[in-house]
Amino acid sequence: MIPDKIGPRSLRSPGKSVETPFGTSAEAWFWTVNALRARRDGQRATSHGARLSRPCEPDDIVRCVQELIGAQILGWAHAQVLQDVGTTQIAPDPARGHTAKLRLWREALDRMDTPLRRKGIVG
């Protein structure tokens, strides 16, 4: 079997604990942005203060988004919303007039879900 070109690391490594997939694409995206920020600041990525072994690197998720953009499955508007929401760490709120942004956010996550699940990044 030929591995996916951006597939995650093996879910089981000899002598290591089982890697924990993300529950949702949103969780994976927020972790990615936090991990990239931590990397930039010279720190290690964590999830809610606990160090979890994840089945990917943040770059794997970024590459997935880039491939979806290249395949025109995600548009630049989706990418902008992913960036904005990742930066603020707050999902769009329709009560605050973010209905268009919320639609793009949900579409982006939905379109990311299948490739992330196929690669074992989202469980």
Stockholm file with secondary structure:
# STOCKHOLM 1.0

chainA/1-123         MIPDKIGPRSLRSPGKSVETPFGTSAEAWFWTVNALRARRDGQRATSHGARLSRPCEPDDIVRCVQELIGAQILGWAHAQVLQDVGTTQIAPDPARGHTAKLRLWREALDRMDTPLRRKGIVG
#=GR chainA/1-123 SS CCCCTTCCCCSCCTTSCCCCCBSSHHHHHHHHHHHHHHHHTTCCCCBTTBCCCCSSCHHHHHHHHHHHHHTTSSCHHHHHHHHHHHHHTCCCCGGGTCHHHHHHHHHHHHHHHHHHHHTTSBC
#=GC SS_cons         CCCCTTCCCCSCCTTSCCCCCBSSHHHHHHHHHHHHHHHHTTCCCCBTTBCCCCSSCHHHHHHHHHHHHHTTSSCHHHHHHHHHHHHHTCCCCGGGTCHHHHHHHHHHHHHHHHHHHHTTSBC
//
